[in-house]
């Protein structure tokens, strides 16, 4: 029999303002120990160099992590012109240099070319798997890593400031899977001067924002850490853009048992009038989330049942 992991059964989300120099897993482990939480995960990895919004899921909220990671993201980052690095950020060795420096009009024009659905090659030092191994592991072993280009969505890439001749700061709104390190590299290539990320901060992930983020050191210095569980956001926070469907007690009971619930009765037409076949929804019993479900063939079918 598997040994039950020790700790408290906490359910919900905590948004941490990640400091530079730690991996996302480092932060997760520190907060988990601090809260004495039995089960936890994070909603979207940040590089060690990066700071900002890192949503942590506890207990039943871990079942909603996949939806959190699908959310749109906003970043602010500073590009260092004149140098390309092996990691596309300041942590890697410089592999090419240029004396050219772009002007504002040139930067604006290059940024416009990288907005929309674009083809982007991920950094060689990334967590993408190549034949079962992480690309960054292969790159660190000295292997040449060639990753295939992927289509990503960039909704906004705005030049915020030219900080000096060598640095410019941008903000970016994007969809899932977009790499800011690749954007910095591609901007440098378009401008003929090379470029890499010098500073990177994530401002939001889906519904999780910088304003709601708690600095890690503040949390660790909290003498009343037993009360930190009160800081948790509801499990369904990650699902704020998914429609809710109110259930009867009998329907909720069926879903909790993993059974589908038929909505074909005439009395249900008003409840499902805005749903389309294949829609994902939050099945609710009062204010309690019962399951993430799919409306399909006139039935509500559970995808993930939550024990709240």
C-alpha positions in Angstrom: 0.0 0.0 0.0 1.3 3.4 -0.9 2.3 5.6 2.0 0.1 8.6 2.5 2.1 11.8 2.2 2.2 13.8 5.4 0.9 17.4 5.7 -2.3 19.4 5.8 -5.1 19.0 3.2 -5.2 22.5 1.8 -7.3 23.3 -1.3 -6.9 26.4 -3.4 -4.4 28.7 -5.2 -1.6 30.9 -3.8 0.0 33.5 -6.1 3.7 34.0 -5.3 5.9 36.8 -6.6 8.8 34.6 -7.6 12.3 36.1 -6.9 15.2 35.7 -9.3 17.7 32.9 -8.8 15.2 30.2 -7.9 13.5 27.6 -10.1 9.7 27.3 -10.0 10.1 23.9 -8.2 12.4 25.5 -5.6 9.6 28.0 -4.8 6.9 25.4 -4.8 8.9 23.2 -2.3 9.6 26.1 0.0 6.0 27.2 0.2 4.7 23.7 0.5 7.0 23.1 3.5 6.0 26.4 5.0 2.3 25.7 4.8 2.8 22.0 5.6 0.7 21.2 2.6 0.2 17.5 1.6 -0.2 18.1 -2.2 0.9 21.0 -4.4 1.9 21.9 -7.9 2.6 25.1 -9.9 0.8 26.6 -12.9 3.5 27.5 -15.4 7.3 27.3 -15.1 9.4 30.4 -14.8 13.1 30.4 -15.6 15.5 31.0 -12.7 16.4 34.4 -14.1 12.7 35.4 -14.2 10.6 37.0 -11.5 6.9 37.6 -11.1 3.6 35.7 -11.0 3.9 32.0 -10.1 0.5 30.5 -9.2 0.8 27.5 -6.8 -2.0 25.0 -6.6 -2.8 23.1 -3.4 -4.8 19.9 -2.9 -7.8 19.7 -5.3 -6.6 22.8 -7.1 -3.9 20.7 -8.7 -6.6 19.1 -10.8 -7.1 22.5 -12.5 -3.4 23.3 -13.3 -3.8 22.3 -16.9 -6.5 25.0 -17.4 -4.4 27.6 -15.6 -1.5 26.9 -17.9 -3.8 27.4 -20.9 -4.4 31.0 -19.8 -3.0 34.1 -21.6 0.1 35.6 -20.1 1.7 39.1 -19.9 5.4 39.7 -19.5 7.7 42.6 -19.2 11.3 42.0 -20.4 14.5 43.9 -21.2 16.6 43.0 -24.2 20.3 43.5 -24.3 21.3 44.4 -27.8 24.6 43.5 -29.4 25.0 40.0 -27.9 23.6 36.5 -28.7 24.0 33.9 -26.0 23.7 30.1 -26.0 20.6 30.3 -23.7 19.0 33.4 -25.3 19.3 35.1 -21.8 21.9 36.6 -19.6 22.8 33.3 -18.0 24.4 31.8 -21.1 27.8 32.3 -22.7 28.0 35.0 -25.4 28.2 33.3 -28.8 28.0 36.3 -31.2 28.4 40.1 -30.9 27.6 43.2 -33.0 28.4 46.9 -32.7 25.1 47.8 -34.4 22.4 49.4 -32.2 18.8 49.8 -33.4 16.8 53.1 -33.4 13.3 53.4 -32.0 11.6 53.3 -35.4 13.5 50.2 -36.4 12.6 48.5 -33.1 8.9 49.4 -33.5 8.9 48.0 -37.1 10.6 44.7 -36.0 8.2 44.3 -33.1 5.2 44.6 -35.4 6.5 41.7 -37.5 6.4 39.5 -34.4 2.7 40.1 -33.5 0.0 37.6 -34.5 0.3 33.9 -35.1 4.0 33.5 -35.7 6.4 30.7 -36.3 8.8 30.5 -33.3 11.8 28.3 -32.6 12.0 27.6 -28.9 15.4 28.2 -27.1 17.8 25.2 -27.2 17.9 25.5 -23.4 14.2 24.7 -22.8 12.1 22.0 -21.1 10.8 20.7 -24.5 11.5 16.9 -24.8 13.7 15.6 -27.7 13.4 11.8 -28.0 12.5 11.6 -24.3 15.1 14.0 -23.0 14.8 17.6 -22.0 16.4 19.9 -24.5 18.3 21.8 -21.8 19.9 18.5 -20.6 21.1 17.7 -24.1 22.4 21.3 -24.6 24.3 21.2 -21.3 25.9 17.9 -22.4 27.2 19.8 -25.5 24.9 18.2 -28.0 23.6 20.3 -30.9 19.9 20.8 -30.2 17.6 21.7 -33.2 14.0 22.3 -32.1 11.2 22.5 -34.7 9.4 25.8 -35.1 6.0 26.1 -33.5 3.1 28.4 -34.2 2.5 30.7 -31.1 0.2 33.6 -30.6 1.6 37.1 -29.8 -1.3 39.5 -29.1 0.9 42.6 -28.2 4.6 43.3 -28.3 5.1 46.9 -27.3 8.3 48.9 -26.8 8.0 50.4 -23.4 11.3 52.3 -23.2 14.8 52.6 -24.6 16.8 52.4 -21.4 20.2 53.1 -23.0 22.0 52.3 -26.2 22.3 48.6 -25.2 18.9 48.0 -23.6 15.2 48.3 -24.4 12.2 47.2 -22.4 9.1 45.6 -23.8 5.7 44.3 -22.7 4.1 41.3 -24.3 0.6 39.7 -24.2 0.7 36.1 -25.5 -0.9 32.7 -25.6 0.4 29.4 -24.4 3.9 28.2 -25.4 5.4 31.5 -26.4 9.0 32.1 -25.3 10.2 35.6 -24.4 13.8 34.5 -24.9 12.9 33.5 -28.5 11.3 36.9 -29.0 14.4 38.7 -27.8 16.6 36.6 -30.0 14.3 37.1 -33.0 14.1 40.8 -32.5 17.9 41.0 -32.5 18.1 38.9 -35.7 15.5 41.1 -37.4 17.4 44.2 -36.4 20.8 42.8 -37.4 22.4 43.4 -34.0 21.7 40.2 -32.0 19.8 40.3 -28.7 19.1 38.3 -25.5 16.9 38.6 -22.4 18.6 40.6 -19.6 15.5 40.9 -17.3 12.2 39.0 -17.4 9.1 39.4 -15.3 5.7 37.7 -15.7 2.9 40.1 -14.9 -0.1 37.7 -15.2 -1.1 34.2 -16.0 -4.8 33.9 -16.9 -6.8 35.3 -13.9 -3.6 35.4 -11.6 -2.1 38.9 -11.5 0.9 40.7 -10.1 -1.4 42.7 -7.8 -2.5 39.4 -6.1 1.1 38.0 -5.8 2.8 37.7 -2.5 6.6 38.1 -2.3 8.2 34.8 -1.2 10.3 36.5 1.5 7.2 38.2 2.9 5.4 34.8 3.2 8.4 33.2 4.8 8.7 36.0 7.4 5.1 35.7 8.4 5.1 34.7 12.1 1.5 33.6 11.9 2.1 31.1 9.1 -0.7 28.9 10.4 -3.1 31.6 9.1 -1.5 31.6 5.6 -4.1 29.2 4.4 -6.5 32.1 4.6 -4.6 33.6 1.7 -5.6 30.8 -0.6 -7.8 31.7 -3.6 -10.7 29.3 -4.4 -10.0 26.2 -6.5 -12.2 27.5 -9.3 -10.2 30.7 -9.7 -8.2 29.0 -12.5 -11.5 28.3 -14.3 -12.9 31.9 -14.3 -13.5 31.9 -18.1 -15.3 28.5 -18.1 -19.1 28.7 -17.9 -20.8 27.3 -14.8 -23.7 24.9 -14.7 -25.9 24.6 -11.6 -26.6 21.0 -10.6 -29.3 19.4 -8.5 -28.2 17.3 -5.5 -28.9 14.1 -7.5 -27.0 15.3 -10.5 -24.1 16.3 -8.3 -24.1 12.9 -6.7 -23.9 11.2 -10.1 -21.0 13.3 -11.3 -19.1 12.7 -8.1 -19.4 9.0 -8.9 -18.0 9.6 -12.4 -21.3 9.1 -14.1 -22.7 11.3 -16.9 -25.8 13.3 -16.4 -28.4 13.6 -19.1 -29.7 17.1 -20.0 -32.2 16.0 -22.7 -35.3 16.5 -20.6 -37.4 19.5 -21.7 -37.1 21.0 -18.2 -33.3 21.4 -18.7 -33.5 23.4 -22.0 -33.2 26.7 -20.2 -30.1 25.6 -18.3 -28.2 24.4 -21.4 -29.4 27.0 -23.9 -26.0 28.7 -24.1 -23.9 25.5 -24.2 -22.5 24.0 -27.4 -21.5 20.4 -28.0 -18.0 19.9 -26.7 -18.0 22.9 -24.3 -16.1 22.6 -21.1 -18.0 23.7 -18.0 -17.8 24.0 -14.2 -20.4 21.8 -12.7 -21.5 23.4 -9.4 -23.6 22.4 -6.4 -24.5 25.7 -4.8 -21.2 27.5 -4.5 -19.1 24.3 -4.5 -17.3 23.0 -7.6 -18.2 19.4 -8.2 -16.4 18.7 -11.4 -14.8 20.1 -14.5 -17.1 18.5 -17.2 -17.8 18.4 -20.9 -21.2 18.9 -22.5 -21.4 16.3 -25.2 -24.3 14.6 -26.9 -26.8 16.1 -24.6 -25.0 14.9 -21.5 -22.7 16.4 -18.9 -19.7 14.1 -18.6 -17.1 14.6 -15.8 -13.5 15.3 -16.9 -12.0 15.8 -13.4 -14.1 15.2 -10.2 -13.2 17.4 -7.3 -13.5 16.4 -3.7 -14.4 19.7 -2.0 
